[in-house]
């Protein structure tokens, strides 16, 4: 009688839940009663842990993203074609073309937490003002003389510059030159999409003449871009770094000095031939954005980094030089502008094959951004170097 009552409404229930009995040593014996129990679970939208624990609690991360490389020359060519065909304006907002990881069902996500896109602005064009809760940055691998205007502050963008922008700040872009320009955008769109936290708001369709200025340094740089110094004016950093542009000349010098000090016998590098710097908030010393970590790595010619793996995912762009990178079971030759993904807990290493013919520094320079601040804040970050990987 009990089983009849339990199934009396089955035909009216539409449920996506499917619980299948499995004949296995760690599973209960498959009997008609067990099958009836499982149908009852389905009708009530319930899933027993003992049938799912292998997927829900694996022995190590099983990333949803796949290692993949995108070639800069192809991205640049397609972006230029889009520049001729696709207008920039209210509604479309940006001529941004996102990297879609092959394993993420066609969604415009590089990894489950990170968005990466090439953005392209034609001569004289403006990208209209808007704001969003997603934290963002721009990184310039080629070109110059586009300005991003953040809360009324025009910030110049040039090759090698890193420009973070915390969420919910008004921003627009304008190209004051007669040449198109391309750069990469990084955002935490997939993360905020997954946790259903995102907001977006349109701003003005046109920025003011004052904001269309072309200063060599933004107001944020004049106030904050003095190494080791911060203003004593009671200013706070808000949700991210108040410094809106980290200039390549400073990054380049820091990396060069690390390798030079290593050559003089001092311990200054991550490992032999591998210099690295992290972009930081001048107020807190922490990451520039709450959900994104950004770094620049320089691998001297002939040097190879030790294999490492981390929880969380990363996107890399080759800023300069050439070399070979290995991600999990994949190995690629890469050169300036190429982008590639390192999914969670996938082994990564890079070997520099750069020279003066393809690199200003003679080394392989890699820009990296990751979701490490999120994992660290949740106590979930884990890093294994060569000894743990092998």
Secondary structure, 3 states (H helix, E strand, C coil): CHHHHHHCCHHHCCCCCCCCCCCCCCCCCCCHHHHHHHHHHHHCCCCCHHHCHHHHCCCCCCCCCCCEEECHHHHHHHHHHHHHHCCCCCCCCCCEEECCCCCCCCCCCCCCCCEEEEEEECCCCEEEEEEECCCEEEECCCCEEEEEEECCEEEEEECCCEEEECCCCCEEEEECCCCCEEEEEEECHHHHHHHCCCCEEECCCCCCCCCCCCCCCCHHHHHHCCCCCCCCCCCCCCCECCCCCECHHHHHHHHHHHHHHHHCCCCCCCECCEEEEECECCCCCCECECCCEEEEEEECCCCECCCEEECCCEEEEEEECEEEEEECCEEEEEECCCEEEECCCCCEEEEECCCCCCCCCCCEEEEEEECHHHHHHCCCCCEECHHHHC
